[in-house]
Amino acid sequence: MADTLCLEPIGGIAGDMFLALAMDLGVPQAALEEGLRSLGVGGWRFEVGRAQRHGIEGTHLDVKLDAAKDHHAHRAWKDIRALIEKSGLAPRVKERGLAVFQAVAEAEAKVHGRPVEEIEFHEVGAIDSIVDAIGAGLAIELLGSPEVFCAPPPMGSGIGRRAHGMMPIPPPATLQILTDRIVRFEGKGELTTPTGAAIAKALTKQGPFPEMTLERVGYGVGTADFPDRPNVLRGILGRRAAATEGATCVLETNLDDATPQLLAYAVDRLLAAGALDAWIAPVTMKKGRPGHVLGALAPATLRACLTELILRETPSLGVRVHAVERAVLERRFEDVQTPWGPVKVKIGMLSGADVNATPEYEDCARLAREKNVPLKQVLSAALAALAGKSG
């Protein structure tokens, strides 16, 4: 069963495009509609069909509204939260819906300088946006709750009309929602909507995409037809590739704007998170700038989480990853007694013969501090004790 969904917002991302993509990947329209009816909000229906953009065909979806109702009244965040919580949706779907609207509420509060609980939604409070936002969480559930990754969305440009009047594109709230995410400033028009931004922020992880076996590819087609790009949201659904037992990879990033404190902390975090080794090496970068390479050797199973750690803890905009092979000695440990206390020694073996021996640093450093003796004496004593034990 597919456990990973990778989103490529080629023409941007919006709520209706995400729902269209989910249907293109196999989510039944009836199942989405049935789940959303439990919100108790009527006066809407899906209009679904096939469409093409630049020769790429996919599913196009519109949320059609009853013209007799006022769907654009302002809605307070607390009212939307109550609407979601009292619905008949599954708990995980409720959590996803609340997370999407929380992302929008916090962004609106920041932009308008008001407490979150006082926020009233305009466009995002409309029925179609509520259906889009909650539907996204439901669609993920109907796909089997895969882990979702999203590539950097294009932000677009220009001027557009909003509830507050003419506003720049991307709107301030969209930018605020995507704080701490990697984005692309390209394209004309509104490519990424506030609802689309909130879905990306609340329900997905940033790339790089993991290695996976492809099962299905789908396209959610947007309404606009852009001259410079197909207005589609592509989704790749598949099964995460099982890491080969013992497989390792090297992760590296070049940095010319990280302080020594940040670099040292990143190395500590990488090691604590399971990296087999981590290092910092000096390099000369573009324009003659002195910089550093932050690197880590890690089990392939930890590739995704260590990549995310590097991107979060450093100013890096990207991480190089490549698989490596390594020859590893068999290992065993022996306890030896020094004049200041016990020390564990790691011994490397080749074809059954001992070829290397290294006293555990933390044991030796602790004794050196406690007994107020030089570290080198403790290290030497440990090796001498091992030699005497072997003899």
N, C-alpha and C positions, 0 to 999 in steps of 0.2 A: 504494500500500500504506500502511496506517495506520502512523504513526510516533510517535504521542502517545497516552498513556492517562492520563486524569484521574480520580482517585478522590474520591468524595464519601462520607465515612463518616457517613451520615445517622443510622443507629442505632449507630454505632461501627464498629470493625474488629477482626476476629479471623482467625486463619489459615484456618479452614474457610469463613468468609464470602468470603475472597479467592479460594479455589479454586472456590467455587460461582460467583462472579462471572466468573472466567475461562471456566468452562464455558458460562455464559450468553452470553458474548461469542463463543463458537464453538470453544473448545479442546476437542478430543475427550477424553472420559473415558478411553478406552483408551490414548491417548498419554500422559496423565498417569500412569496406573497402570503402564504399561510402563517409563517412565523411573524411577519411584520404586522399582520392583522391583530396580533395579541397586544400591540401597543394601544389599541382602542382609538386610533386616529383614522378617520375615514376620509372620503372625498378624494381619493387618489387611485391610480391604477398604472401598471406597467404597459408601455408600448414597446415591443421588442421586435427587431428585424435584423436583416443582414445589410451590411454597408461596406464600401471600399474606400480606402484613402491611399493614393499613390500606388494602386494595384494590390494593396494588402487587404484581404477581406476578413471581417470579424463580426462580432455582435454589437449592435447599437441599441441603446436603451434610453427611453425617455420616461420620466415620471409625469404622467398626465394628471392634471388637477381638475376638480369640479369647479367650473367657472362661477357657480353660484355662491361659493364660500370664500371668505377672506383668509387666504393661506399665508399672507405675509405680515400678519400682526406680530408685534414684538413678543418674544417669549423669554421669561426670566430663566436663568440657569437652574434655579431651584425647582421650577416647574418642569423643565425637561428632565431633570434628575428624578423627580417623583414619577414622571411618565414612564421612564425606563424601569425604575425599581418595582413598580406595581404591575408591570406587564407579565405575561406568561412566558417570557423568553427564558431559555436555559441560563443558569448562573454565569457561565463563561461568556455567553453572548451579552448579558447585561454588563459584565465587567468591561468588555471591549467597547461597548457603546458609551459607557460612562467615561472611559479613558479618552475616547475621541472628543467628546464634548468638553471634558476637563481641559484638554490641550487648547481648544478654542477659547474657553472661558478665561484661562490664565493669560493667553495672548491678548485678548480684548481688554482685560483688566490692566495689563501693562501698557498697552497703547493709549488707553483713555484715562489712565491714572485713577482708577476706581477699584474698590475691593471686589474680589471675585464674586462674592455672594450678591452684589448689586448689579452684576452684568445682565443686560438684556440683549438677546441676539436679534439681529436684523435678518440678513440673507440666510444665515445658518439656522435661524429659528424657524424658517419656512418649512412647511410640511415636506416638500421634496427633499430638502437637505436633511431633515430628521430621518426620512426613509433611507436616504443614501448612507448616512453615518451609521445607523443601527444595522442596516442591511449589510454593510461591510463586515461587521463582526459576526453576523449570522452566516454570511457566505463562507467565511473561514471555517466556521463550525461544520457547515455542510460539505466542505472539501476534506473533512477529516482532521481539522485543527493542525495543519502543517505549520512548521516554523517558516515565517515569512521574512524575506530579505527584499530591500528596495534599493535600486541604483539611484544616484543623485538626480533629483528631478530638475527639469529646465524651468526657470522662473518667468520667462517672457519679459515684455517691456511695453511701454506706452502709457496711455491715460484711459481710464474707464469710469463709468458711472456706478456709484455705490449708494447705499442708503444715506450716507453723509454728504453726498455730492460727488463731484469729479475727484477721482483719486488716482495716484500713480499705480502702475502695474510693475511688479507685484504689489498688492495691497499691504499696508503695514502689518496687519494681523497675520497674513501668510508668512511674511518674513519672520515675525516674532515666534510663530508656531515652530518654524524650522530652525530656530536657534540651536546650535550645537550639532546640526546635521550638515553634511556636505551637499551643496547645491550647485547648479550650473546657471550662470547668468547669460542666457541666450534665448533667441526666438522673439517673435513679435506677438502681441496680444497676451491674454491671460492663459497661460499654459497650465499652471498649477493653481487650483482653487483653494480657498481656506479649508473646505471639507476634505479635499484630496490631500492637502498638507497635513491635516490632523490625522487622517488614516495612516499616512506614511510615518508620522512621528510616533503615534500611540500603538500601532499594531505591527510595525516592521522593524527589523534590524538593518543597519547599514551593511553594505558589502565589505569585502569582496564576497562574491557568491561561492558557496562551498562546491566541492566536486560532487557530482550526482549523476545518477542514471536517469536520462530524460524519459518521461512517460507521456506527457501531453504538453502542447503549446497552444495558447489561446490569445485572442486579441479583443480588447474592448475598444470600440471605435467612438471617438468624440464627434461632436456635432460640427464644429468648424472644420474647414478644409484649408490647411496652411500651405503656402507655396514652397516653403523650405524644408518640410518634414511631413511624414505621414502622421496624422493625429490619432495615434493608437497607443494604448497601454498594453504591452506584451507581458504575458505571464508564462513562466516555465515551471511546470509541475513535475516533480520526480522524487526519487529515493536517494537519500544521502549515501554516497559511496562509503563503504566500510573501509576504515583504515587498515592497511595490512599490519598484522601484529609485528611490533618492533620497528615499523616505518617511522622515519623522522623527517623533519623539514627545518629549513633555516628561514627565519623571518628577519628582514633588515629594513631600516629606513635611514636616510641621510637627513641630518638636522643642522641648520646653521643659526637657529634662533631659540635654542633650548639652554637654560641655565644649568650649571653643574648640579644644582640641587634637584632639578627635574630629572636629569639623566640618572643620577644615583638612585632616586626614588623609583624610577621606571625599572631599573635593573632589579631592585629588591622585589617589586611587585611581580615581575616576570618569574623570578625564581620561586616566590611564594605560590604563584598560580600553577606551578608544575613544569616550568622550563627546565630542561636538563642542564643548560648553561646559558649565561647571558653576558654581554660584553659591550664595551664602548671603545671605539677606535678613532683616532684623529684622522681627518681627511681634509684636503683642500677642495672646495666646491666652486661653483661658477662665480665669476667676477673676482676670483682670488680669495674668496671668503674662507676663513678657517671654520671647520665644522666637525661633526662627529657622525660615525656610523653606530647606531644602536642595533645590536643583533641578538638573536636568541636561537638556541637549538632546542627543538621541542618535539615531543611525540606528535605524529600527524593528527591524532585524535584531539589535540588541544589547539590545532591551527586557528580555528575560528575565534575561540575565546581570547587567545593571546594576541591575535591581530586586532581585535576590538580593544583590548587593554592598551596596546601601543597607541591606537588612534585616540583613545580617550585621555591618556595620561601625558601625551606629548603634543607639540604643535604639528606633528606629521600630517600630510595630506594623502599619504599612500604608503603601503607596505609591500615590499617585494617578498615573494614566497617561492621557494623551490625545494623539491624533494631531494634528499641526500641519502647516501648509504654510508654506514660506518662500521668499522670492525671494533668489536668490544671484547675486552678480556673477561674471562670468568672472574668472579669476585667472591671473596669471603672476608670475614672480620675476625680478628683475634684481640682479646684483652690482654694488655701487658701492665706490669706494675713499675712505676717510676718512683724515685725518692719522694715525690710530692703527691703521688696518688695514681689511680688507675687511668689508662688511656686506651681508647679503642684504635686499632690499626687496620686500615683497609689494604688487602693484599690482592694483587692482580695475578691471574694464572693463565699460562699459555700451554696448551696440551698437557695439563695436569701439573706443570712445574711453576713454582713461584718466580715471577719476573719483576714485579714492582711491589713496593710497600710504602704506604703514606699514612702517618699518624693523623687522626682526625683533628682538624684545626680547632674546632670549638672546644674539645676536651683539653687540648694543650693550652689554649688561650685562657680558659677558665682557671687552670692550675697556676699559670704564670701570674695572673692577677691576684689570686688568693694567697699564693706563697711568696709573692714579690720577688720572682726570679725572672731572668730573661727568657723570652719565648723560645729562642734558639736552643737553650739548654734543655728545655722540656722536650722539644722535638728530637734532639739528639739522644736523650735518655730513653725515649720511647723506642727508637730504632735499635739502640744498643740492647734494650730489654728483649726485643723481638729476636735479635740475633742470638742472645744467650739462651732464649727459650728454644730456638730451633737447634742450637748446638747441643 
